[in-house]
Amino acid sequence: MHHGETVFVDSGAWIALALTQDPNHEQALALWEKQLGLGARLRTSVPVILETFTFLDRNAERDVALAWRGAIEGLRHFQVLECTLADVRASWAWFERRDLHKLSAVDATSFTIMRRKKIQTAFAFDHHFAVAGFRLVG
């Protein structure tokens, strides 16, 4: 990763950052600090925000989910990208790929948004991002 690169943050990375008991927590923290140090322009999407908040609310506590929401609102160089109806329609094409078995709809929309926004790098622990042709931070 180079200085000022745009990085898409997936739900798995947000969850690993928020939950100390997550098996990827320590790695996520190290990668996060590295990205911040390199001045990464962090992006995520509306579906990722909804998926992450719902996961934290259901699997931790509401206070954890609300604290996460508050933390992301204060980030510098951070933007939440919209997911349009055109993105949803275009995302269905990802499901035709046999190498993306058990792909989630949120990941498919993430790939579509990343392509539309010309984002090549993902902060994710989901192998689907690499299979789809994106670089993973690390």
N, C-alpha and C positions, 0 to 999 in steps of 0.2 A: 504494500500500500504506500502511496506517496502523499506528500503534504497537500492538504486541501481537497482530497478526493471525496466524491460523493459516495456515501455508503447507505444502503437500505437496511434498516433494522427490522428483523423478523420477530414474530411472537416468541419463539423459543429463546431468543437472546434477551428480550425484555423480561421474560419469566425467570430465566437464570440469573439475571441481575437483581431481580426483586426478591427472590426466595433463597435464603442462605442454605436451606436444605436441598436445593436443586443440585444434582450431580455435576452440572456444568458451571456452578456458581463461581468458583475460584478462577476458572479459565475465562469466564465471561467478564469478570472484573478486570483481569489483566488485559484482555483485548479491548475493553472499554477505555481504560486509561491510556492505552497505546493510541487508540483512535482520537481521543480528545487531545493528546499531546501532539498529534500530527495535524490538528485542525480540521478533522473530517467534517464534511457537511452531511449531517445525519438526516435521513429521510425515513419515513414509514408511511403507512397508508391507513385510511379510515377502517377498512376491514381488519387490519392488524391491531389497531387500537381497540376495536370492539372485541376481538378474539382474546387479546391479552387481558383486558379488564374483566371479561367474563370468567376466564380461567382463574385469575387471582381471587376474584370474588367467591367463586365456588370452591376453590381448593386451598385457600388460605383464610383470610378474613376480609370483610368489607373494608376495614381500616387499611389493610395492606393495599388493596386495589385503589382506594382513594389516595393513599400516600404516593403510589406509583404515578397516578394521574397528575398529582401536584408536582412531582419531581420532573416529569417530562415537559410540563408547561414552562418550567424555568430554564430549560436547556438553551444554550447558545448554538447558533448554526444548525438549528433543527426545524424541520418542516413536516407537517402531516399532508400527504398527497391525497387528493380526491380520487375516488373510484367512480368513474362514470358508467352509465349504462353501456356505452360503447366498449369500455374495458371489460365489463361482465360478459358481453357477447363475444368479444375476442378471446376471452380466457377459456372458453369451451374447447378451443383447438388444442390446448395443452393435454386434454384428456384423451385425445386420439393417439398420443405417443405411448407405446407399449413399455418404454423404459421409465416411465413415471408412474409406476404402480402405486396405488393407495395415495395418490396426490389429493391434497385438500383443496377445496374451492378457494380458500383464502390464499394459499400458495399460488394457485393458478392466476388469481387476480394480481398478486404481487409480481409475478413474472411479466404479466402484460403491462402493468404500470411501469416496472423497471425498464422494459424495452421502450415504452413510449417516452420515458424521461431520459433514456440513454444512460442508465445506471448499470454499471458492470459488476459492482462489488456488493456482497451481502454479508451482514453480520447475522449469521444463522447457524444453527446446529442441525439443520435438516438437510440431508444429503440431496434432496430434490433440487435445491438451488444449484449445486455443482453439476448434477446430471443435466439440468436445463441450460447449462453453459455459462453460469455466473461464477465469478471468483468469490471465495469465502475469505473473510479476514482471518488472519492467523499467522 
